[in-house]
Amino acid sequence: MKIGLDIADFTWPAGPAMIGSTLGDIARTADQAGFDSIWVMDHFWQIRMNGPEHHEMLEGYSALSYIAAVTKRAKLGTMVTGVVYHHPGILAKTVTTLDVLSGGRAWLGIGAAWNEAESRGLGIPFPAIKERFERLEETLQICQQMWEGKRGSEKPFRGEHYQLERPLNSPQSLTRPHPPILIGGGGEKKTLRLVAQYADACNLFPTPEIPRKLDILREHCRVVGRNYDEIEKTAVFTFDLGDNGENLGKVIGGLKWLASMGIQTVIGHVPKMYETKRLEMIGEKLIPAVADLEAATAGSR
């Protein structure tokens, strides 16, 4: 099992003046501790499940670029980009830039977006959900075309919502054939179909519904002719080992539960992660303990 770090809160005791240095310390520590990946939210306001909207929030891709500069090995992505926040041609270019500058460590995490208050507050158009999913699929098509890098990949894209006259992307991403794509969400009719058709990974909430969601994903894969085993199954979680590791067994138990339902990678929040000893403890005690933990297959659940 692989372990990723989700940085979803920047309201730290040292205050705004120290956000940069604190984030640098967190990223460097996580990278050195053995976290497989580091993720930030693609939000402009804090989201309701994490705290008040006015709490500090950094723009995701700027934060990832900073993290790229202070780390060497961890993969980097957003958990996840709301499709309405970025024009797809610019999004492909942004993720390509992150990939090039990080030495091939970028992921595209993306979803259909949900935060209407944030969008309308900042003047971002927020269409109905049907249109957001249509835009999500066109965005995935555009990104894949721009990352193709072959003759004909610069041909115009004519979609219902987006029209690109010449989707040129230079330099190309270092990761070939393209930066991996993770689609967040467990919607059974639309989201998981898009995972089967376009994505390299899915991301689900840690509930007993996971096996059923993965069975539905498997069926979507069958319909579109995709190898289900090619898709990385990820889930969000909380890594709270306590002040001195007293909760280690409980956390390991939670990860075994997720693995038993088919999850391969867990991307988690660490309470008080600005106390970097908590990240070091995860590297010393948790990551080695679950390194050989394998996800169950559908047939063994």
Legacy VTK file of the C-alpha trace (Angstrom):
# vtk DataFile Version 3.0
C-alpha trace
ASCII
DATASET POLYDATA
POINTS 301 float
0.000 0.000 0.000
1.189 3.502 -0.880
0.645 6.472 1.416
0.035 10.034 0.230
-0.262 13.285 2.162
-3.214 15.626 1.691
-2.495 19.240 2.710
-5.965 20.735 2.993
-5.523 23.407 5.658
-3.080 26.325 5.847
-4.418 27.967 9.014
-1.438 27.241 11.202
-0.383 28.726 14.583
2.515 30.771 13.177
0.132 32.802 11.005
0.090 33.874 7.346
3.622 35.300 7.361
5.000 31.820 8.036
2.804 29.807 5.677
5.568 29.558 3.084
8.272 28.322 5.425
5.876 26.000 7.245
4.659 24.491 3.976
8.262 24.015 2.907
9.070 22.196 6.144
5.999 19.970 5.773
6.740 19.112 2.145
10.422 18.388 2.723
9.663 16.234 5.758
6.963 14.264 3.942
9.245 13.739 0.953
12.074 12.477 3.122
9.745 10.381 5.296
8.650 8.298 2.329
5.190 9.622 1.459
4.515 8.486 -2.102
2.653 11.657 -3.047
1.683 15.131 -1.824
-1.670 16.699 -2.695
-3.347 20.051 -2.128
-6.929 21.124 -2.712
-7.901 23.111 -5.772
-10.050 25.556 -3.822
-9.792 29.290 -3.234
-11.743 29.336 0.028
-11.535 26.813 2.833
-14.246 24.172 2.463
-16.934 23.671 5.069
-15.791 20.236 6.283
-12.350 21.649 7.181
-13.239 25.005 8.698
-14.712 28.460 8.080
-14.511 29.809 4.524
-12.287 32.715 5.599
-9.512 30.437 6.857
-6.288 30.627 4.879
-6.300 28.804 1.527
-3.580 28.820 -1.123
-4.156 28.514 -4.865
-3.417 24.873 -5.642
-1.038 24.940 -8.589
1.052 27.783 -7.184
1.386 25.792 -3.972
2.377 22.646 -5.891
5.024 24.541 -7.830
6.521 25.694 -4.545
6.361 22.154 -3.171
8.047 20.843 -6.323
11.004 23.137 -5.690
11.608 21.850 -2.153
11.049 18.121 -2.779
12.766 15.477 -4.890
10.674 12.320 -5.190
7.030 12.620 -4.103
4.380 12.798 -6.821
2.336 16.027 -6.854
-1.313 16.738 -7.619
-4.568 18.430 -6.687
-7.274 16.632 -4.731
-9.035 17.609 -6.972
-9.271 20.354 -9.618
-12.821 21.574 -10.161
-13.400 21.531 -13.906
-15.036 24.975 -13.907
-11.959 26.650 -12.397
-9.618 26.304 -15.365
-9.982 26.462 -19.128
-8.900 23.002 -20.301
-6.174 24.248 -22.639
-4.620 26.247 -19.810
-5.086 23.377 -17.363
-3.159 21.016 -19.650
-0.396 23.610 -19.903
-0.367 24.169 -16.129
-0.033 20.474 -15.307
2.593 20.079 -18.038
4.591 22.912 -16.493
4.399 21.269 -13.079
5.498 17.977 -14.606
8.481 19.518 -16.395
9.651 21.569 -13.413
9.239 18.680 -10.975
11.129 16.203 -13.155
8.063 14.184 -14.145
6.120 14.030 -10.870
2.805 15.691 -11.758
-0.659 14.174 -11.591
-3.886 15.666 -12.887
-6.498 15.259 -10.173
-9.867 16.427 -11.479
-13.599 16.326 -10.829
-16.870 17.940 -11.841
-16.708 20.628 -9.064
-19.276 21.115 -6.319
-18.632 24.370 -4.435
-21.206 26.713 -5.907
-20.813 29.371 -3.193
-17.065 29.636 -3.818
-17.537 29.779 -7.575
-20.230 32.429 -7.522
-18.384 34.370 -4.841
-15.372 34.722 -7.145
-17.356 35.214 -10.341
-16.685 31.773 -11.796
-19.555 30.432 -13.937
-21.133 27.411 -12.268
-23.447 25.567 -14.679
-25.829 22.775 -13.781
-24.340 19.390 -12.966
-25.160 17.885 -16.368
-23.121 20.577 -18.101
-20.285 20.298 -15.588
-19.923 16.617 -16.429
-20.013 17.408 -20.138
-17.254 19.951 -19.563
-15.313 17.415 -17.517
-15.354 14.885 -20.337
-14.323 17.468 -22.927
-11.522 18.636 -20.615
-10.224 15.087 -20.313
-10.301 14.722 -24.096
-8.472 18.014 -24.596
-5.779 17.188 -22.048
-5.151 13.792 -23.585
-4.972 15.300 -27.071
-2.545 18.026 -25.967
-0.361 15.462 -24.193
-0.326 13.118 -27.159
2.484 15.063 -28.812
2.130 13.310 -32.148
1.347 14.500 -35.633
-2.243 15.625 -35.654
-2.455 16.392 -31.942
-2.587 20.118 -32.769
-5.706 19.701 -34.878
-8.650 21.862 -33.764
-10.843 20.559 -30.977
-14.536 21.157 -31.584
-16.641 20.346 -28.566
-20.007 21.523 -27.388
-18.471 23.706 -24.677
-14.855 24.205 -25.750
-13.322 25.042 -29.125
-9.540 25.123 -29.480
-8.113 26.228 -32.818
-4.628 24.874 -32.200
-4.029 22.941 -28.946
-0.237 23.231 -29.059
1.637 22.051 -25.960
5.383 22.729 -25.886
7.384 21.552 -24.048
5.603 18.266 -23.695
5.170 16.596 -20.335
8.117 14.502 -19.205
5.751 11.784 -18.013
4.739 9.698 -21.016
2.276 9.077 -22.431
0.927 11.780 -20.116
0.768 12.769 -16.446
-1.482 10.261 -14.691
-5.117 11.299 -14.373
-7.048 10.796 -11.139
-10.796 11.453 -11.121
-12.328 12.146 -7.727
-15.806 11.026 -6.727
-17.951 7.939 -6.597
-20.881 8.841 -8.833
-21.950 5.549 -10.326
-23.392 6.582 -13.693
-21.085 9.417 -14.754
-17.963 9.721 -12.584
-17.007 6.053 -12.565
-17.722 5.779 -16.290
-15.286 8.633 -16.912
-12.742 6.856 -14.687
-13.083 3.717 -16.810
-12.730 5.629 -20.055
-10.074 8.234 -19.264
-8.410 7.901 -15.852
-5.415 6.154 -14.358
-6.852 6.301 -10.837
-10.095 6.831 -8.949
-10.507 8.405 -5.526
-13.269 7.338 -3.149
-14.451 8.180 0.346
-13.562 5.588 3.032
-16.964 3.941 3.498
-18.307 0.382 3.347
-19.657 1.330 -0.096
-16.188 0.940 -1.654
-16.603 -2.684 -2.817
-19.871 -1.866 -4.569
-18.363 1.227 -6.162
-15.430 -0.804 -7.457
-17.740 -3.477 -8.817
-19.568 -0.747 -10.736
-16.235 0.585 -11.979
-15.332 -2.915 -13.133
-18.570 -3.094 -15.132
-17.900 0.296 -16.738
-14.455 -0.980 -17.685
-15.998 -4.031 -19.296
-18.388 -1.878 -21.319
-15.674 0.476 -22.636
-13.086 -2.276 -23.122
-10.703 -1.095 -20.403
-8.527 -3.295 -18.198
-9.877 -2.712 -14.685
-6.552 -3.671 -13.127
-4.831 -0.746 -14.876
-6.732 1.724 -12.679
-5.243 2.618 -9.310
-7.828 2.552 -6.531
-7.291 5.314 -3.986
-9.186 6.621 -0.963
-8.932 9.535 1.429
-8.273 8.958 5.135
-6.917 10.560 8.317
-3.519 9.535 9.676
-3.809 10.418 13.360
-1.112 8.463 15.145
-1.482 10.619 18.266
1.238 12.636 19.950
3.561 9.682 20.440
2.278 6.962 18.156
-0.294 5.605 20.588
-2.886 5.282 17.806
-0.621 3.400 15.391
-2.489 0.121 15.692
-5.830 1.793 15.090
-4.568 3.528 11.948
-3.009 0.321 10.616
-6.331 -1.381 11.241
-8.101 1.267 9.196
-5.666 0.809 6.321
-6.118 -2.970 6.427
-9.872 -2.402 6.241
-9.435 -0.228 3.151
-7.098 -2.773 1.564
-9.627 -5.530 2.226
-12.092 -3.586 0.063
-9.651 -3.137 -2.820
-7.887 0.152 -2.039
-4.240 0.341 -3.100
-3.261 3.911 -2.222
-4.463 6.000 0.715
-4.141 9.774 0.660
-4.518 11.194 4.118
-4.695 14.268 6.262
-2.412 14.466 9.288
-3.714 16.530 12.215
-1.254 19.250 13.275
1.049 18.383 10.391
2.943 21.616 11.058
4.434 19.614 13.941
6.634 17.752 11.498
7.509 15.063 14.031
4.069 13.645 13.223
5.114 13.181 9.586
8.435 11.703 10.643
6.580 9.244 12.875
4.440 8.125 9.947
7.600 7.568 7.927
9.243 5.600 10.710
6.300 3.521 11.912
3.301 3.530 9.584
4.697 3.479 6.049
6.967 0.444 6.675
4.137 -1.359 8.493
1.792 -1.196 5.494
4.338 -1.313 2.661
3.512 -4.975 1.925
-0.230 -4.600 2.477
-1.962 -5.612 -0.729
-5.436 -4.645 -1.818
-7.996 -7.406 -2.078
-9.276 -8.317 -5.501
-12.956 -8.493 -6.285
-12.856 -12.252 -6.120
-11.455 -12.326 -2.576
-13.735 -9.758 -0.969
LINES 1 302
301 0 1 2 3 4 5 6 7 8 9 10 11 12 13 14 15 16 17 18 19 20 21 22 23 24 25 26 27 28 29 30 31 32 33 34 35 36 37 38 39 40 41 42 43 44 45 46 47 48 49 50 51 52 53 54 55 56 57 58 59 60 61 62 63 64 65 66 67 68 69 70 71 72 73 74 75 76 77 78 79 80 81 82 83 84 85 86 87 88 89 90 91 92 93 94 95 96 97 98 99 100 101 102 103 104 105 106 107 108 109 110 111 112 113 114 115 116 117 118 119 120 121 122 123 124 125 126 127 128 129 130 131 132 133 134 135 136 137 138 139 140 141 142 143 144 145 146 147 148 149 150 151 152 153 154 155 156 157 158 159 160 161 162 163 164 165 166 167 168 169 170 171 172 173 174 175 176 177 178 179 180 181 182 183 184 185 186 187 188 189 190 191 192 193 194 195 196 197 198 199 200 201 202 203 204 205 206 207 208 209 210 211 212 213 214 215 216 217 218 219 220 221 222 223 224 225 226 227 228 229 230 231 232 233 234 235 236 237 238 239 240 241 242 243 244 245 246 247 248 249 250 251 252 253 254 255 256 257 258 259 260 261 262 263 264 265 266 267 268 269 270 271 272 273 274 275 276 277 278 279 280 281 282 283 284 285 286 287 288 289 290 291 292 293 294 295 296 297 298 299 300
